[in-house]
Amino acid sequence: MGLFDFFSKEKKETLDKGLEKSKTSIFDKISKAIVGKSTVDEEVLDELEEILISSDVGVDTTIKIIKRIEARVARDKFTNTAELDVILREEIAELLQENNSQDVQNSFETENLPKPFVLMVVGVNGVGKTTTIGKLAHNFQKNGKKVVLGAADTFRAAAVDQLKLWGTRVGVEVIDHGMNTDPSSVAYDAIKVGVEKGADVIIIDTAGRLHTKVNLMNELGKIKRVMQKILPEAPHEVMLVLDGSTGQNAVIQAREFTKVTEVNSLTITKLDGTAKGGVVIGISDEFKIPVKYIGVGEKMEDLQVFNKVAFVDSLFKK
């Protein structure tokens, strides 16, 4: 089985295109760094370190990558600068493979999941949270699954209406109580309806911004407790959505959210409009929480299941 056999040619091309800005930025900088150089020496490695950090890979992850390349250069004795993109791909992919998180080949299948599978989605306003939920609903439905959405982000202007529009667009039921209502009661009713109607997947949208961490923690805790009155094990997954175009701000958000609630998976959006795609590598390495989906375009299908090797190949292959 080939490395990308589970990826259709079209999906890989979409991934390549979505990461084009990040890839071009990285290779422009690398090309300048190795002009007149034939081997990967200390000066080249110093330049490479700066390039990775400026591409939002993150300081700690960059240091790990540079150390791996240093060890490889020492082991191989002579390493040509023309091979630098290959070395980068191999060492970064290997580093990420050693992390605790596992890639999933098709996470729009639910055969091995509880029914209904309850997914609670968290993240600050503006990261593409509601759009991600709409695209998730579409992809689950395309795989033959019955989906119910809960509009529990009741504090943000138009959040409920936005989710209802997505529900109409993809043809799934949205449970809502309107604006400025109790989020936990919306979540309760969404679970109730989902169970009664035999839903495979129930996705609960939550508030993107509350006044303090304590408020956020209390609100999310209350939503969980209320859902558990119907389904004791709910939610089965808490997904944090991050905007990849914000670079290191996305890392800061991940740190803040993981402090106040248990996050099981990550989705990183808006990678097609930024040169900061390297942030996915840093986030995957730092948090050891699976990056489950990445957004590489506007279309429904442009929310892709994340695969480390395919991602690194698209980002660093000439």
Secondary structure, 3 states (H helix, E strand, C coil): CCCCCCCCHHHHHHHHHHCHHHHHHHHHHHHHHCCCCCECCHHHHHHHHHHHHHCCCCHHHHHHHHHHHHHHHHHHCCCEHHHHHHHHHHHHHHHHHCCCCCCCCCCCCCCCCCCCEEEEEECCCCCCHHHHHHHHHHHHHHCCCCEEEEECCCCCCCHHHHHHHHHHHHCCEEECCCCCCCHHHHHHHHHHHHHHCCCCEEEEECCCCCCCHHHHHHHHHHHHHHHCCCCCCCCCEEEEEEEHHHCHHHHHHHHHHHHHCCCCEEEEECHHHCCCCCHHHHHHHHHCCCEEEEECCCCHHHEEECCHHHHHHHHHCC
